[in-house]
């Protein structure tokens, strides 16, 4: 009996969307299963790491992930933050309130729309969180430096496309609520 993951991979690989290999290629099926397993493990380990960091600083894992969004994408309105996180407006307000009380974000008026508030990270208060992420950042830089430029281009393309796919599916799931 096959696992749900294997059943999904089998269904996917029997489509005509697989260029360069036959639709029932056992090698392709094995590679897809291996990639699926490794991606799921990566996702789980990332979530567990965020949870561990959150516990160390007395925050929620959602707060840590939101801080990462703000640090990566830059300041955004509360509405944009709600859209990116998939949280309701009330839950987003509570999240921002918690992070503001802890000193990790500040609210400032939107210069272009007085009805909106911009949420931005307070960089000078992120030291403890940054220190907890530093060993991971150092390890990743060391790992990434083992790849050639062309290999990194493939990895970057894959990650971008994966992020876009997950964001699209996440948004469509939220739209059905």
C-alpha positions as CSV (number, residue, x, y, z in Angstrom):
1,X,0.0,0.0,0.0
2,X,1.4,3.4,-0.9
3,X,1.5,6.5,1.3
4,X,-0.7,9.6,0.4
5,X,2.6,11.3,-0.7
6,X,3.4,8.5,-3.1
7,X,-0.2,8.5,-4.4
8,X,0.0,12.2,-5.1
9,X,3.4,11.9,-6.8
10,X,2.1,9.0,-8.9
11,X,-0.9,11.1,-10.0
12,X,1.3,14.1,-10.8
13,X,3.9,12.1,-12.8
14,X,1.2,10.4,-14.9
15,X,0.3,13.8,-16.4
16,X,1.7,15.1,-19.7
17,X,3.4,18.0,-18.0
18,X,6.7,16.3,-17.5
19,X,9.1,17.3,-20.3
20,X,12.4,15.4,-21.0
21,X,11.1,12.2,-19.4
22,X,8.3,9.8,-20.0
23,X,5.1,10.3,-17.9
24,X,5.7,7.0,-16.0
25,X,9.4,7.3,-15.4
26,X,10.4,5.5,-12.2
27,X,13.4,7.7,-11.9
28,X,11.3,10.8,-12.0
29,X,8.9,9.4,-9.5
30,X,11.7,8.6,-7.1
31,X,13.2,12.1,-7.5
32,X,9.9,13.8,-6.9
33,X,9.2,11.7,-3.8
34,X,12.7,12.5,-2.5
35,X,12.3,16.2,-3.2
36,X,8.8,16.2,-1.6
37,X,10.1,14.6,1.5
38,X,13.1,16.9,1.8
39,X,10.9,20.0,1.2
40,X,8.5,18.9,3.9
41,X,11.3,18.3,6.3
42,X,12.8,21.7,5.6
43,X,9.4,23.3,6.2
44,X,9.0,21.5,9.5
45,X,12.5,22.2,10.7
46,X,12.1,25.9,9.8
47,X,8.8,26.1,11.7
48,X,10.3,24.4,14.7
49,X,13.3,26.7,14.7
50,X,11.0,29.7,14.6
51,X,9.0,28.3,17.5
52,X,12.2,27.7,19.5
53,X,13.4,31.3,18.9
54,X,9.9,32.6,19.8
55,X,10.0,30.7,23.0
56,X,13.4,32.0,23.9
57,X,12.3,35.7,23.5
58,X,8.7,35.2,24.9
59,X,7.0,35.7,21.6
60,X,4.6,33.6,19.4
61,X,6.0,31.8,16.4
62,X,3.6,34.0,14.2
63,X,5.3,37.1,15.7
64,X,8.8,35.8,14.6
65,X,7.6,34.9,11.1
66,X,5.9,38.3,10.8
67,X,9.1,40.0,11.9
68,X,10.9,38.1,9.2
69,X,8.4,39.3,6.6
70,X,8.9,42.9,7.8
71,X,12.6,42.6,7.7
72,X,12.7,40.9,4.3
73,X,9.9,42.9,2.5
74,X,10.1,46.2,4.4
75,X,7.5,48.2,6.2
76,X,3.9,47.6,5.2
77,X,0.4,48.7,6.2
78,X,-1.5,46.6,8.7
79,X,-3.8,45.6,5.9
80,X,-0.9,44.3,3.8
81,X,0.4,42.5,6.8
82,X,-3.0,40.8,7.3
83,X,-3.0,39.8,3.6
84,X,0.6,38.4,3.7
85,X,0.0,36.5,7.0
86,X,-3.6,35.4,6.2
87,X,-4.7,36.7,9.7
88,X,-8.0,38.5,10.2
89,X,-7.8,42.2,10.8
90,X,-8.5,41.7,14.5
91,X,-5.8,39.0,14.8
92,X,-3.4,41.3,12.9
93,X,-4.1,44.2,15.3
94,X,-3.4,41.9,18.3
95,X,-0.2,40.7,16.6
96,X,1.0,44.3,16.0
97,X,0.0,45.3,19.5
98,X,2.1,42.4,21.0
99,X,5.1,43.2,18.8
100,X,4.8,47.0,19.5
101,X,4.6,46.4,23.3
102,X,7.8,44.2,23.1
103,X,9.5,47.0,21.2
104,X,10.0,45.1,17.9
105,X,7.8,47.2,15.7
106,X,6.4,50.7,15.6
107,X,3.4,52.2,13.9
108,X,3.6,55.4,11.9
109,X,1.0,57.2,9.9
110,X,1.0,56.5,6.2
111,X,2.0,59.7,4.4
112,X,-0.2,59.0,1.4
113,X,-3.4,57.7,3.2
114,X,-4.2,59.0,6.7
115,X,-6.6,56.1,7.3
116,X,-3.6,53.6,7.1
117,X,-0.8,52.9,9.5
118,X,2.6,51.6,8.5
119,X,4.2,48.9,10.6
120,X,8.0,48.9,10.6
121,X,10.6,47.0,12.5
122,X,12.6,48.7,15.2
123,X,16.0,47.6,14.1
124,X,17.8,48.6,17.3
125,X,15.6,46.2,19.3
126,X,16.2,43.1,17.2
127,X,19.6,42.2,18.6
128,X,18.4,39.3,20.7
129,X,16.4,37.7,17.9
130,X,19.2,38.3,15.4
131,X,21.7,36.7,17.8
132,X,19.5,33.6,18.0
133,X,19.3,33.4,14.2
134,X,23.0,34.1,13.6
135,X,24.2,30.5,13.8
136,X,21.6,29.4,11.2
137,X,22.5,32.4,9.0
138,X,26.2,31.6,9.3
139,X,25.6,27.9,8.5
140,X,23.4,28.8,5.5
141,X,26.0,31.2,4.0
142,X,28.7,28.5,4.4
143,X,26.4,25.9,2.7
144,X,25.4,28.3,-0.1
145,X,29.0,29.1,-0.8
146,X,29.6,25.5,-1.8
147,X,27.4,26.0,-4.9
148,X,28.5,27.4,-8.3
149,X,26.9,30.6,-9.6
150,X,24.8,28.5,-12.1
151,X,23.7,26.1,-9.4
152,X,22.7,29.1,-7.2
153,X,20.7,30.5,-10.1
154,X,18.7,27.3,-10.4
155,X,18.2,27.2,-6.6
156,X,17.1,30.9,-6.5
157,X,14.7,30.3,-9.4
158,X,13.2,27.2,-7.7
159,X,12.8,29.0,-4.4
160,X,11.1,32.1,-6.1
161,X,8.7,29.9,-8.0
162,X,8.0,27.8,-4.9
163,X,7.3,30.9,-2.9
164,X,5.0,32.3,-5.5
165,X,3.1,29.0,-5.7
166,X,2.7,28.7,-2.0
167,X,1.6,32.4,-1.7
168,X,-1.0,31.9,-4.5
169,X,-2.4,28.7,-2.9
170,X,-2.4,30.3,0.5
171,X,-4.3,33.3,-0.8
172,X,-6.8,31.2,-2.6
173,X,-7.4,29.1,0.6
174,X,-8.0,32.3,2.6
175,X,-10.4,33.6,0.0
176,X,-12.6,30.6,0.6
177,X,-13.0,31.4,4.3
